[in-house]
Amino acid sequence: MFGKRGNEGAVTSPKAIPIPAPMRSAPVAVAATVAAPVSAAVSRVAREEAPPPVAVRTRPESYYETKSKVFGALIDTIDLSQLARLETEMAREEIRDIVNDIIAIKNFAMTIAEQEDLLADICNDVLGYGPLEPLLVRDDIADIMVNGAKQTFIEVNGKVIEAGVRFRDNQQLLNICQRIVSQVGRRVDESSPICDARLPDGSRVNVIAPPLAIDGTVLTIRKFKKDKLTLPQLVEFGAISPEGATILEIIGRVRCNVVISGGTGSGKTTLLNCLTRYIDEDERIITCEDSAELQLQQPHVVRLETRPPNIEGEGEITMRDLVKNCLRMRPERIIVGEVRGPEVFDLLQAMNTGHDGSMGTIHANSPRECLNRMEAMIAMGGFTLPARTVKEIIVGSVDVIVQAARLRDGSRRITHITEVIGMEGDVIITQDLFLYDILGEDSRGRLVGRHRATGIGRPAFWDRARYYNEEQRLARALDAANIGEEARA
């Protein structure tokens, strides 16, 4: 079925056709490289210990030369069209047998461990995502950044380091990118060199290919943890105080309109996922995203995703199209994964017309800048509204801004919980409920800080909390935070 091999691994079947789409299954050999379990990482961060250095293995050049020869002989020998019809484990066993024969016939000098590594790499090349597989199964990696075939970086514990993996050539990298994007009905090539996609687990993928990427295809993957973070875990990490977490839980529960603001990699989507856990299960939720990555746990969720234009430049569905359409779908809450442009106007209109509890994220470095960006995005949409009218729409729509930040030591913190309470003249008035103060730096270079309450005894959403019978819990959380602040003072 897979062709016959002569004494020197001669070719008796036609030249290989393009590698088939991946049959997703974590290889047994690769699974051995998985980092420590998430629970261990959680307990380590909770104790505020410095994370140990991550060991990144760099293989010698001779390994890649041997792998290239074995892979070439395998492709000349095996019938990939037949292989694609097998179950993943059966296909892996077939590849194992053939690779072992090739190593024996060509008399490659390799240890048992090297043979196992080689076998795992080749199985990943044929059945999966090639050199990316060992990185994808590691739950401690937040980002994978491939800068051409020879250079790959990863983010671990908030720090970017170089990974000891490489691709055979730029064509292999482009083929793997094509596999990834084809799973969501998209493509990447010279005529369409920029593409956004996602992995089956929701991880966000961006590809930019030559001729736009001068030194070879650039692949960026924003990985999601298998175990989704919760607000209690954020408290363990030190991202928010217990009282602040209770306030956020109440904000999500009582249908406040929330905008989560933050820079790239600050944890906006993670925080949005945390807040959506407190939405009642009988509510109809509609999510609008560029690439579907939110994973809500409620039973009544409708997920919508934008669509890029086709090769003729037609058929594009923008975020604004989705937000406008979902207003006709009888939503109770609208969740916009990321607000980047004129769709902010439609989201604000929805918040202001009976869709309380809607949420979205915006790239901004502070709550005040978040408000300014919303005004700018409305202007970008071509709306010829007076500046004061735009501000009034924002004030009437947004209740709370939650600011997330990634600090210079790699840690992520919620730095502001801020209410939008009204206007004085032409200025939007806000008040902070919680702030994060940086106090200094410890001997290991990690920033030391604390969350503090600002002493607000009754926030602007108090009546809303009372409507949902949450005013007593809100009062206890604020009292505990204020008492703690007085004790520290």
C-alpha positions, 0 to 999 in steps of 0.5 A, a space after each residue: 500500500 505504501 510502495 516498495 523500498 529497495 536496498 537503498 530506499 529507491 523510489 517505486 511510487 510517484 513523487 509525493 503529492 502535497 502533504 494532507 491536512 493534519 489529523 490532529 492528535 498530540 503525538 506520544 513522543 511529543 507529549 513527553 516534552 510537555 511542561 509542568 502542569 498548570 496547577 504547579 504553575 499556579 501555585 508557584 505564581 501564588 507564592 510569588 516565587 521567581 519562575 525557573 529558567 526555561 530550558 530550550 534545547 537547540 539541536 546540532 546542524 547534523 540533526 537537521 541534515 539527517 532529518 532532511 535525508 530521512 524525510 526525503 526518503 520517506 516521501 519518495 517511499 510512502 503513498 500519502 493518499 493512502 496514508 491520509 485514509 488511516 487513523 492517526 495512530 495507525 498512520 503513525 505506526 506505519 511512519 515509524 516502521 518505514 523511518 526505522 527501516 530507512 535509518 537501518 538501510 542508510 546506516 545513520 549513526 543515531 542513539 535511541 533518543 535521537 531516533 525517537 526525536 527524529 520519529 516524532 519530528 517526522 510524524 509531526 511534519 506529515 500528520 501535524 504542524 511540524 516543528 510547532 507541535 512541541 510548542 503547541 502542547 506546552 501550556 506555559 507558552 503564551 505566544 509563538 513567533 516564527 520569523 522565517 524558517 530559521 528563527 522562532 521565539 516564544 513567550 514564557 512567564 511574560 518574557 520572550 526567549 528564542 526556541 530551539 526549533 526550526 523549519 526545513 525551509 520556507 516552503 515547509 513553513 508556508 505549507 504549515 501556515 496553509 494547513 492552519 488557515 485552510 481549516 477555517 476556510 481561508 488561504 495564504 499565498 502571494 496573491 493573499 499574503 495576509 491572513 487571520 485564522 484560529 486553531 481548533 482550541 481558539 488560539 489566535 493565528 496571524 500569517 504574513 507571507 512573502 513578498 510582504 514578509 521580506 525574510 520569509 513567512 512570519 507566523 504569530 500564534 497567541 495561545 490559549 491555556 487549556 484550563 481557562 483562567 477564572 477570577 479566583 485564579 487571577 486573585 491567586 496570581 495577584 492580578 487583582 485583590 479579592 475585594 476587587 474580584 468581588 466587585 468585578 463579579 458583581 459588575 458582570 452579574 448586574 448587567 453593567 456595560 463594560 469596556 475592557 481596556 489594555 495594551 497588546 498581551 495585557 490579558 483583555 480577552 482572558 479578563 473578558 472570558 472571566 467576566 462572562 462566567 457571571 452571566 446568567 444561563 438564561 440569557 441569549 448572548 451573541 459574540 462578534 469577533 475577527 477570529 472566534 476565540 471567546 469560549 463562553 460557558 453559557 448554553 445560549 450563545 451565538 458566535 459570529 465571525 468576520 470574513 475577509 474579501 475573496 481574491 476579487 475583493 468581494 464578499 467581505 463581512 466587517 465587524 460593523 456588519 456583524 454588530 448591526 446584524 446581531 441587533 436583529 437577532 434578539 440578543 440580551 447581551 452583545 460581546 465584541 471581542 475587539 473594537 477597532 473601528 466604526 463598529 464602536 458606534 453600533 455597540 454604544 447604540 446597542 448598549 444604550 437601547 436595551 442591551 444592558 450588560 454588553 461588553 467589548 475590549 479596546 486597545 488603550 493604555 488608560 481609562 481616559 485614553 480609552 474614552 478618547 479612542 472611542 471618540 476617535 473611532 466614531 469620527 473614523 466612521 464618518 459620523 458628522 456628530 458634534 463632539 458633545 453629542 458623541 461624549 453624551 452617547 459614550 456617557 449614556 452607554 458605558 458604565 465601567 472601564 476595566 484597565 489591564 496592563 502587562 508590566 515590564 517584569 512580564 506580570 499582568 495586573 488589573 490597574 483600574 476599575 473606573 466608573 463613567 459617571 457623567 459630564 461637566 461641560 464638555 468633559 467626561 467625568 470618571 471615578 476610580 473604584 480600585 487602583 494598582 500602585 507600583 511600590 518598587 522592585 524586589 531583589 529578583 527584578 520583579 515589581 512589587 505593588 498593591 491594589 487599593 480602594 479609593 474610598 468610594 462608599 457607594 458607586 454609581 451602579 449601586 441602584 443597579 446592584 440593588 435591583 439585582 439584590 447584590 447591594 449587600 455583597 457590594 457593600 461588604 466588598 467595598 467596606 472590606 477594601 476601605 477598611 483594609 486601606 485605612 489599616 494600611 494608612 
